[in-house]
Amino acid sequence: MTKPPMLTAQQALDHLLSNAQVVSDSERVPMQAALGRVLAEDVKSLVDVPPQDNTSMDGYAVRTADTAIPGNVLVIAQRIPAGSMGTPLHAGSAARIFTGAPIPSGADAVVMQEDCVIPDGASDQVQINIAPSAGQWIRRQGEDLSVGKTALSAGILLRPQELGVAASAGLTHLNVKRRVKVAAFFTGDELALPGEPLKPGGIYNSNRDTLLACLRSLGCEATDLGIVPDRLDATREALRKASKDHDLIITSGGVSVGEEDHIKPAVSAEGRLDLWQIAIKPGKPLAFGAVRKSSEPQDGEAWFIGLPGNPVSSFVTFLLFVRPFILKLQGRDVKPMQSYFMRADFDWLKADRRNEFLRVKVNAEGGLELFPNQSSGVLTSASWGDGLVDCPPGQPVKKGDLVKYIPFDALLT
């Protein structure tokens, strides 16, 4: 029987994203609890920002009619610090004014203090040494935000700068999407947790800490269901437990086709499996489907993504497939991976028939260095590197070639 062709990375991602549905629930939280959350609805400004015309410089508020000729001397009629209101500015006078202070009526420009001189012995006068234009150094009322204007749009990730915008708009609380709930478990009788004694042939489970950290960096509510024995009944039981209160289940290991790999039959028995192998390296085996929440159809399903067990394969497939799937569940805009063409300072002549993702880092000369051991079991390559080179199938790389570089920083938020 002929095996079906493996999907490309883009075909697999398109399939995942076409299935993902945005979580519908939201909650209202105080501003300081909103960092890293996804905005559930548009935010409209309650005030004009700034609330009135103000100065963007320390200096003197003037009437341009009085300062058409450089060198004119004006009477300093008032002093206006930020947080106070001045009085109307009359002809022949200036107001000493400080950054953020409201512009007094009658003034139509601000001259910064570096362009002014106090005449000798005349503390109540100022000489204006330029001819300012109308509106100079004045921030107009509502030029940033106006009452009723959309300040932030639904679906954005709330970073510190977005919280600042919301605060300037007068908001104290924001409606955000509830956190996506993800359960994770890890299969393999060889696995042990750090701190436990290793049995012969055993290894410490690095995927647990890597993947849970990735989930939490995306703002998910992550549940660790631990290590599951390499048995079909145990795997099915873990899937049933994970499906009840979660939107997504991810696993690591058990997605190959060996006798001890039980993910495929377990998911098929507890739900459905839609996707199996992808033409990428590292990370060829990747499973996608859904697990029933109960025997009642109306209770719905939890999505399922099964990652490979090798540490680098697990990490890379999470970045390429699980992350954008979660972004879609959160209601965020899923954009193409941020990438740049950069110079390769290495040779990679053994091109694979699959799409390869090589661990690299930017060197001091502005090129890319390659980690010498690209094995899918060498997790130090991902710690050493700061990104991936997306190497198309069958395409070798020679020093000096421009290659597609994807920084890790763009894949972990």
C-alpha positions in Angstrom: 0.0 0.0 0.0 1.5 3.3 -1.1 1.9 5.8 1.8 0.3 9.2 1.2 2.8 12.1 0.6 3.8 14.0 3.7 2.3 17.5 4.1 4.5 20.6 3.8 4.9 22.8 6.9 2.6 25.4 5.3 -0.1 22.8 4.4 0.0 21.4 8.0 -0.2 24.9 9.5 -3.1 25.9 7.2 -5.0 22.8 8.3 -4.5 23.5 12.0 -5.5 27.1 11.7 -8.6 26.3 9.7 -9.8 24.2 12.6 -9.0 26.6 15.5 -11.9 28.5 16.9 -11.5 31.6 19.2 -12.4 31.0 22.8 -15.7 32.9 23.4 -15.4 33.7 27.2 -14.0 36.9 28.5 -13.5 38.5 31.9 -13.0 42.0 33.2 -9.8 42.6 35.0 -7.9 45.5 36.6 -5.3 47.2 34.5 -2.4 45.7 36.4 -3.8 42.2 35.9 -4.1 42.6 32.1 -0.5 42.4 31.1 0.0 39.5 28.6 -3.7 39.0 28.1 -5.7 39.4 24.8 -8.1 42.3 24.6 -11.7 41.0 24.1 -13.3 44.2 22.8 -12.4 47.6 21.4 -11.4 50.2 23.9 -12.7 53.7 23.4 -11.1 56.8 25.0 -13.1 58.5 27.8 -11.2 61.7 27.4 -9.2 63.8 24.9 -5.5 63.1 25.0 -4.1 65.6 25.7 -7.1 67.3 27.4 -6.1 70.7 26.1 -3.4 72.4 24.0 -0.1 72.1 25.9 3.6 72.7 25.4 6.0 70.0 24.4 9.0 72.1 25.5 10.2 74.3 28.4 10.2 77.9 27.1 7.9 80.8 26.6 4.4 80.9 25.2 4.0 83.9 22.9 1.9 85.6 20.3 3.5 85.3 16.8 2.2 88.8 16.1 4.6 90.0 18.8 7.6 88.0 17.6 7.7 88.4 13.9 11.1 90.1 14.1 13.9 88.2 16.0 15.2 90.0 19.0 11.9 91.5 20.2 11.7 91.9 24.0 8.5 90.9 25.8 7.3 91.3 29.4 7.1 88.0 31.3 3.5 88.3 32.6 3.1 84.9 34.2 4.6 81.5 35.0 2.7 78.3 34.1 4.1 75.0 35.4 2.5 71.6 34.4 -0.7 71.0 36.3 -1.8 74.6 36.5 -3.8 76.9 34.2 -2.6 80.3 33.0 -4.5 83.5 32.3 -5.1 85.1 28.9 -1.9 86.3 27.3 -2.0 90.0 26.3 -0.2 91.7 23.5 3.5 92.4 24.2 3.8 89.7 26.9 5.1 86.2 27.2 4.4 83.3 29.7 7.2 81.3 31.2 5.9 77.8 30.5 7.1 74.2 31.3 6.6 71.0 29.4 3.1 69.6 29.7 1.5 72.9 30.9 -1.6 74.2 29.1 -1.2 76.9 26.5 -2.8 80.2 27.8 -5.5 81.7 25.5 -4.1 84.3 23.2 -0.7 82.4 22.7 -0.2 80.6 19.4 3.4 79.4 19.7 6.0 78.3 22.2 9.7 79.3 21.9 12.0 76.9 23.6 14.2 78.5 26.3 17.4 77.9 24.3 16.2 80.5 21.7 15.5 83.1 24.4 17.7 85.4 26.5 16.9 87.3 29.7 18.3 90.9 29.3 20.8 91.9 31.9 19.2 93.2 35.0 15.6 92.6 33.7 14.3 89.5 35.4 10.7 90.2 34.2 11.6 90.5 30.5 12.7 88.0 27.8 14.3 88.5 24.4 12.9 86.2 21.7 15.8 85.5 19.3 13.8 83.7 16.6 10.5 84.3 14.7 8.4 81.3 15.6 5.7 79.9 13.4 2.1 79.5 14.6 1.7 76.2 16.4 5.4 75.7 17.1 6.0 73.2 20.0 2.2 73.0 20.8 0.6 69.7 21.2 -3.1 70.1 20.2 -6.0 68.9 22.3 -7.0 65.4 21.3 -4.1 64.9 18.9 -3.3 61.5 20.4 -6.8 60.4 21.3 -10.2 62.1 21.2 -13.3 61.2 23.3 -15.0 58.1 21.8 -12.1 57.3 19.5 -10.9 53.6 19.5 -7.7 53.6 21.5 -7.0 49.8 21.3 -8.6 47.1 19.1 -9.9 43.7 20.1 -7.5 40.8 19.6 -4.3 42.6 20.4 -1.8 41.3 23.0 -1.6 43.7 25.9 2.0 44.8 26.4 3.2 47.6 28.7 2.6 50.2 26.1 -1.0 49.2 25.5 -1.7 49.4 29.2 -0.3 52.9 29.1 -2.6 53.9 26.2 -5.6 52.5 28.1 -4.6 54.4 31.2 -4.2 57.6 29.3 -7.7 57.0 27.9 -9.1 56.9 31.4 -9.7 53.2 31.7 -9.2 51.3 35.0 -10.3 47.8 33.9 -10.2 45.9 30.6 -12.2 43.1 29.1 -9.8 40.3 28.1 -10.2 36.8 26.7 -10.0 34.1 29.3 -6.8 32.2 29.2 -6.6 29.2 26.9 -6.5 26.1 29.0 -3.9 23.6 27.9 -3.1 20.2 29.5 0.3 18.6 28.8 1.6 15.1 29.4 4.7 13.2 28.4 5.0 9.6 27.4 8.0 7.3 27.8 9.0 4.7 30.3 12.6 6.0 30.1 11.6 9.4 31.4 12.4 10.6 35.0 11.9 14.0 36.6 15.0 16.0 37.6 15.9 15.1 41.1 14.8 11.5 40.8 17.4 8.7 40.4 17.9 7.6 36.9 17.3 3.9 36.2 19.4 2.1 33.6 18.6 3.5 30.2 16.7 6.4 31.7 16.8 10.1 30.9 15.5 13.3 32.5 12.4 14.8 31.0 13.5 18.1 29.5 10.4 18.5 27.3 8.2 19.0 30.4 9.9 22.2 31.5 10.5 23.5 27.9 6.9 23.0 26.8 5.2 24.2 29.9 7.4 27.3 29.9 6.5 27.9 26.2 2.8 27.6 27.1 3.0 30.1 29.9 5.0 32.5 27.9 2.0 32.7 25.6 -0.3 33.4 28.5 -1.9 30.0 28.7 -3.2 28.3 31.8 -1.0 25.2 31.6 -1.8 22.0 33.5 1.0 19.5 34.0 -0.3 15.9 33.9 3.2 14.4 34.3 4.7 11.3 32.7 2.4 8.7 31.4 3.5 5.0 31.1 4.0 3.5 27.6 0.7 1.7 27.6 -2.4 2.1 25.5 -4.8 2.0 28.5 -2.7 4.6 30.4 -2.5 6.9 27.4 -6.3 6.7 26.8 -7.0 7.4 30.5 -4.6 10.5 30.4 -6.5 11.8 27.3 -9.9 11.4 28.9 -8.6 13.2 32.0 -7.0 16.0 30.0 -10.0 16.6 27.7 -12.6 17.4 30.5 -11.5 21.0 31.4 -9.1 22.0 28.7 -9.2 23.6 25.2 -6.1 21.8 24.0 -4.1 18.8 24.9 -0.4 18.6 23.9 1.8 15.5 24.4 5.4 14.8 23.8 6.6 11.4 22.6 4.7 8.3 21.4 3.8 9.8 18.0 6.0 7.5 15.9 5.0 4.1 14.6 6.8 1.7 17.0 5.2 -0.9 19.2 5.6 1.4 22.2 4.1 4.4 20.5 0.4 4.6 21.6 -0.7 8.1 20.8 -2.1 7.3 17.4 -4.4 4.5 18.5 -5.3 6.2 21.8 -6.4 9.5 20.1 -8.3 7.5 17.4 -10.2 5.6 20.2 -11.0 8.7 22.3 -11.7 11.1 19.4 -10.3 11.5 16.0 -6.9 12.0 14.3 -6.6 14.2 11.3 -2.9 14.7 10.6 0.1 12.6 11.1 3.4 13.3 9.3 5.0 16.5 8.1 7.9 16.9 5.7 10.1 18.9 8.1 13.3 18.2 10.0 13.5 18.1 12.9 9.9 17.1 13.8 8.5 14.8 11.1 6.0 13.0 13.3 3.3 15.4 14.5 -0.3 14.4 15.3 -3.4 16.7 15.2 -6.9 15.8 16.1 -9.4 16.1 18.9 -10.5 14.2 22.0 -14.1 13.9 23.2 -14.8 15.6 26.5 -17.4 13.0 27.3 -19.8 10.4 25.7 -22.3 13.2 25.1 -21.7 14.9 21.8 -23.0 18.3 23.0 -20.0 18.4 25.5 -17.7 19.0 22.6 -14.0 18.2 22.1 -10.6 19.3 23.2 -8.1 19.8 20.5 -5.1 17.5 20.4 -1.5 18.1 19.2 1.1 15.4 19.6 4.7 16.5 19.4 7.8 14.3 18.8 9.8 13.1 21.8 13.2 14.3 20.8 13.9 17.6 22.6 14.7 19.8 19.6 11.9 18.3 17.5 9.4 19.0 20.3 10.6 22.6 20.7 10.7 23.4 17.0 7.3 21.9 16.2 5.8 23.8 19.2 7.1 27.1 17.7 6.0 26.3 14.2 2.6 24.8 14.8 1.4 24.9 18.4 2.1 28.6 19.0 0.1 29.9 16.0 -2.7 27.5 16.8 -2.8 28.9 20.4 -2.7 32.5 19.0 -5.8 31.7 16.9 -7.6 30.2 19.9 -6.8 33.4 21.8 -8.3 35.6 19.1 -4.9 37.1 18.2 -4.0 37.9 14.6 -1.8 35.1 13.3 0.8 36.7 11.0 3.4 34.9 9.0 6.5 34.1 11.0 8.8 37.1 11.2 11.9 36.4 9.2 14.9 38.2 7.6 17.3 37.3 4.9 20.8 37.2 6.4 24.2 36.0 5.3 25.2 32.4 6.1 28.7 32.2 7.5 28.6 28.4 7.2 28.3 25.6 4.7 25.4 23.1 4.9 25.9 20.9 1.9 24.0 17.8 2.9 20.6 19.1 1.9 17.6 17.0 3.0 14.5 16.2 1.0 12.5 17.7 3.9 12.2 21.4 4.9 15.0 21.8 7.5 15.1 24.2 10.4 18.7 24.8 11.5 19.8 26.2 14.8 21.9 29.3 14.3 23.0 32.6 16.0 23.9 36.0 14.8 27.7 36.6 15.0 29.6 39.9 15.5 30.0 40.3 11.8 26.3 40.3 11.1 26.2 36.8 9.7 24.8 33.5 10.9 26.8 30.8 12.6 25.6 27.2 12.6 25.7 25.0 15.7 28.0 22.1 14.7 25.6 19.3 15.9 22.1 19.6 14.4 20.8 16.4 15.9 17.2 16.5 17.2 18.4 15.3 20.5 20.9 18.1 21.2 18.8 20.7 23.0 21.9 22.8 23.8 21.7 23.8 20.1 18.5 25.7 20.8 20.0 27.3 24.0 23.2 28.3 22.2 21.3 29.7 19.2 19.0 32.7 18.8 17.0 31.5 15.9 16.4 29.1 13.0 17.3 29.0 9.4 14.4 27.9 7.3 16.1 25.8 4.7 13.9 24.6 1.8 13.8 20.9 0.7 16.9 19.9 -1.3 18.6 23.2 -1.0 22.2 23.2 0.2 23.7 26.4 1.8 27.1 27.8 1.0 29.0 30.5 2.8 27.8 33.9 1.6 24.3 32.7 0.6 21.4 34.7 1.8 19.1 32.5 4.0 15.8 33.0 5.7 16.4 33.6 9.4 13.6 33.3 12.0 14.6 34.8 15.5 13.4 32.9 18.6 12.3 36.2 20.1 9.5 36.5 17.5 8.3 32.9 18.3 7.9 33.0 22.1 5.3 35.7 22.6 
